Amino acid sequence: MNRLVRIALTLFASATIMVFLVNRRLVELKKFTATGQTVEAQMQNELIMIKIGMGLAGVMLVTGIVLMVMALIRAKKTKALPNG
């Protein structure tokens, strides 16, 4: 298997795990029931962490797609070149 494809698959797996972890944080965010300034600050911090996590997952997915496209282009180039 091509090195770029292996890296892309690793990025896809990491992004999937990141999405599940962010989803768990989002579920935990719903459990905040008390009101007060400190709880609101904690909720804001959790929302920031969720946004950062989803951003990182998106970057990993886009990078994985770019690596897959690069691997396809390189594979076509090597097939087009004559041997010898």
C-alpha positions in Angstrom: 0.0 0.0 0.0 1.2 3.5 -0.9 2.7 5.5 2.0 0.4 8.5 1.3 -2.7 6.2 1.4 -1.6 4.8 4.7 -1.2 8.3 6.1 -4.6 9.3 4.7 -6.3 6.3 6.3 -4.6 7.1 9.6 -5.9 10.7 9.4 -9.4 9.4 8.6 -9.4 7.1 11.6 -8.1 9.9 13.9 -10.8 12.3 12.6 -13.5 9.7 13.3 -12.2 9.2 16.9 -12.1 12.9 17.3 -15.7 13.3 16.2 -16.8 10.6 18.7 -14.9 12.3 21.5 -16.4 15.7 20.7 -19.8 14.2 20.6 -19.3 12.8 24.1 -18.3 16.3 25.3 -21.4 17.7 23.7 -23.6 15.2 25.5 -21.9 16.1 28.8 -22.6 19.8 28.1 -26.3 19.1 28.2 -25.9 17.9 31.8 -25.1 21.4 33.1 -28.4 22.3 34.8 -27.3 24.7 37.5 -27.3 28.4 36.8 -24.6 30.9 37.8 -21.7 32.7 36.4 -19.2 29.9 36.9 -21.4 27.4 35.2 -21.9 29.7 32.2 -18.1 30.2 32.0 -17.6 26.4 32.1 -20.2 26.0 29.3 -18.5 28.6 27.2 -15.2 26.8 27.7 -16.7 23.5 26.7 -18.2 25.1 23.5 -14.8 26.5 22.6 -13.3 23.0 23.1 -16.0 21.5 20.9 -15.4 24.0 18.1 -11.6 23.4 18.3 -12.1 19.6 18.2 -14.5 19.8 15.2 -12.1 22.1 13.4 -9.2 19.7 14.0 -11.3 16.8 12.7 -12.2 18.8 9.6 -8.5 19.7 8.9 -7.6 16.0 9.3 -10.4 15.0 6.8 -9.4 17.6 4.3 -5.7 16.6 4.6 -6.6 12.9 4.1 -8.6 13.7 1.0 -5.7 15.8 -0.4 -3.3 12.9 0.3 -5.6 10.4 -1.4 -5.8 12.6 -4.5 -2.0 13.1 -4.6 -1.6 9.3 -4.3 -4.0 8.8 -7.3 -2.1 11.4 -9.4 1.3 9.8 -8.6 -0.1 6.3 -9.4 -1.3 7.5 -12.8 2.0 9.2 -13.6 4.0 6.1 -12.9 1.7 4.0 -15.1 2.1 6.5 -17.9 5.9 6.5 -17.9 7.5 3.8 -20.1 9.8 1.3 -18.4 13.4 1.5 -19.5 
